[in-house]
Amino acid sequence: RVAHNLEVLAELKSASPNPDVLKRYTGWGGLRNAVYTSNVYRALKQHCSESEIASIKKTISNAYYTPSALIECVFDGLLRLSRPFQTILEPSVGHGLFFEHMPDEWRRGALYAVEMDEVSCQLFQQLYPDVSLHQGGFETCQPPIAFDLILGNPPYGQAVVADASHPDISRLRIHHFFVAKCMRLLAPGGILAMVLPRYFLDNRQDHARGIIHQEGGSLLAAYR
């Protein structure tokens, strides 16, 4: 993963980046030891600015990109609904694997994405220039429209974020916050399809189940 990521970063800074190379990026989640190794850090400095390296460091605890097979499973389930999704949001997009596997007919709608990591944003804009991208944390994004479909794989962990527009859910752990806010951004009859920790529905406190209920949500399907 380290070798592939460094290859991608070098390609990203080239005059005409090759999309096939850019798609090999897997982020730096779980690679803390590698990032702080002297030879890897020197390589990062060859390809990244100080702010980009700082942004990468913020992601090493929770930036785990979703396996393609799992994304395809999500889309297989959604396609069974035979729904026309005209407005779609991915609130933690990474470098865009969900958009890479998205059915062509959905790509003609209004597409939005959110990502906080600088490098991932640059990769995403190279690969999917037709998607409106908000660079920053999901807590800083207040979309102007509601969405027929929100999907993705949000960050997991103990962290909490402060969202000035949704202070009542800012106390929730980050993956519960993502679900709670997404429920509020759905259009009537909209679908939320997310990859979440297996214990998501088991929490006894500080969970998003109350918000799901308040927003009129119900469980369509789950694979555990």
Secondary structure, DSSP 8 states (H G I E B T S, - for coil): -HHHHHHHHHHHTSSS--HHHHTT---STT-HHHHTSHHHHHHHHHHS-HHHHHHHHHHTTT-----HHHHHHHHHHHHTT-----EEEESS-TT-HHHHHS-GGGGGSEEEEEE--HHHHHHHHHH-TTSEEEES-GGG---SS-EEEEEE----SS-----TT-GGGTTS-HHHHHHHHHHHHEEEEEEEEE---TTGGG-SSS-SHHHHHHTT--------
